[in-house]
Amino acid sequence: MAKKMTSSDASRIQSSQAKAGRDMSSNGFAARAQSSGAKNANNNGNKGGGKSSGGASTKGGTKSK
């Protein structure tokens, strides 16, 4: 069984693709990796090993409105 793409896997792919000057468009491999990582994180409650993206940090104080 193949290992599912995680958000951290997608991040690593995007970084290496950008540094190599590869296709960073919405049709490129990095974009497909990001999409796959996001879908897997959503489907698994982010148990796939990647860090969740977005959201405000609550460390060090309260969230302002």
N, C-alpha and C positions, 0 to 999 in steps of 0.2 A: 504494500500500500504506500502510495506517495505521501510525503510530508506536505501539509498544507502551508501556504504562504502566510507569514505573520506580518504585522505592521513593521517590525524591526527588520525583517527580510527585505521588505519593499523599500524601506529607507536606505538600507545598504546598497540596493540595486540603483536607486535614483542617484545616490552620491557618486557611485562609480561611473554611471553612464554620463553624468554631467561633467565629471573631471576628464573623461575621455573625449568629450565633445560630441557625444552621440545624440541621436534624435530625442529631444525632450518634449515633443509635441504631444497632443492628446491621443495620437495614434501610435506612439512609440511604446517600446517594451517597458520602460519605467512607469508609464501611466497605467499600463495593464497590470503590472505588478502591484501598484498602489491600490487599484480597484479590487484586485483579488485579496490582498491583505485586509482591506477594509471590510469586505464581505465576510471573510472568515472570522474576523474579530467580532463582527456583529452577530454572526450565527453562533459563535461559541461563547458569547459573553466575555470576550477578550481573554479566554483561557489559553490561547495559542502561543503565548510567550511574548507578544509584542506589547509595547507601551500604548496605552490608549491616547488618542489624539484629541486635542481640544479641551474645553472645559477650563474653568477658572480655578486657580490654586487657592486653597483656604488656609495655607500655612502663613503664620505671622500676622494674622489680623482678620478683620471682617471684610466681606465683599461690599463694595460701595454700589449704590443704586444710581 
